[in-house]
Amino acid sequence: MIELDRVGRRYGDVVAVADLSLRVEPGELVALVGGSGSGKTTTLKMVNRLVEPTSGVVRVGGRDVRTLPGPLLRRRIGYCFQQIGLFPHLSVAENVAVVPTLLGWSRSRIRARVEELLARMELAPELAARRPAELSGGQQQRVGIARALAAEPEVLLMDEPFGALDPVTRDTLQQRFQALRRELGITTLFVTHDLAEAVLLADRIAVLDGGRLLQVATPRELLHAPAHPAVAALVAAPRRQAAAVDALLAEPPAGARGAG
């Protein structure tokens, strides 16, 4: 479980996150959505202490994260982000093995875990020896997810992990990740600017604006009952897009209108 209890973060006079309270239940995926500067990434990074809150308490598994040294805490929490951040001088297998190695796992256990995760992410075994630069963007992101899961974390943080991918690759990876997350029962906090992605992946969606939490709801509740004008505006965009696509699908192609 992840719990943020009246958490805030200030940079001088600038409030990045204000008095935010949110719980992510065991095995749940909560998506943080909102525009640029809404506080999504700052909130995410306060969970693993890449950013320290200036007020409030963050708990993971019921434990105040301040009771653990930052590096040790981060080794226990999976973290995956858009830039991926694979080490270019290491092979795919070595990248996936980074955290288990730091935790002192045996070589045999590490080898078995790497093989298991590459298979789960549908990466061919021969890719294990390659460098990241030899992979496609989609393959690199699969490696990034495998690395985030390598040390068997109970909690996973994801910051726009699929944002830089083409639509087809993005859809494929979203589906693969969703199936894997549910299978493993991982508690996930997921940042995205794309409400459609949040609707497809999340159990609940938390909408932020100006560092403040406006609404937390299931995708269905959010779409049908936005609780704030800013949430309604956020919901309106994908509704318009879906309506436009539906209209085009309902209209026969020009060449087919006079057929028969």
Number of C-alpha atoms within 10 A of each C-alpha: 18 22 20 21 16 15 21 25 23 15 9 7 6 8 14 21 28 20 15 20 16 16 16 20 15 15 18 21 26 25 30 28 26 25 15 12 14 21 25 29 21 20 28 20 17 20 27 26 20 13 14 19 19 14 16 15 20 26 18 19 13 10 14 14 19 15 9 12 10 14 11 12 17 18 19 20 20 25 25 23 19 15 15 20 13 20 15 12 11 15 19 28 24 21 23 30 22 18 21 22 16 11 12 9 14 10 12 9 11 22 15 10 21 26 16 14 20 22 13 14 18 13 17 11 12 8 17 19 12 14 19 23 13 13 14 10 17 18 20 21 27 24 28 24 25 27 28 26 27 23 24 16 17 19 26 23 22 22 23 18 24 25 16 14 15 11 11 10 14 18 14 11 21 17 13 15 17 14 12 14 18 13 10 13 15 22 22 27 24 26 24 21 19 17 21 15 17 22 17 12 19 21 18 21 26 24 26 25 20 17 23 19 22 18 17 19 18 15 21 13 13 20 19 10 13 19 15 12 10 16 21 15 11 20 18 13 13 15 13 11 11 13 12 11 11 11 11 11 10 8 10 10 10 8 7 9 9 7 6 4
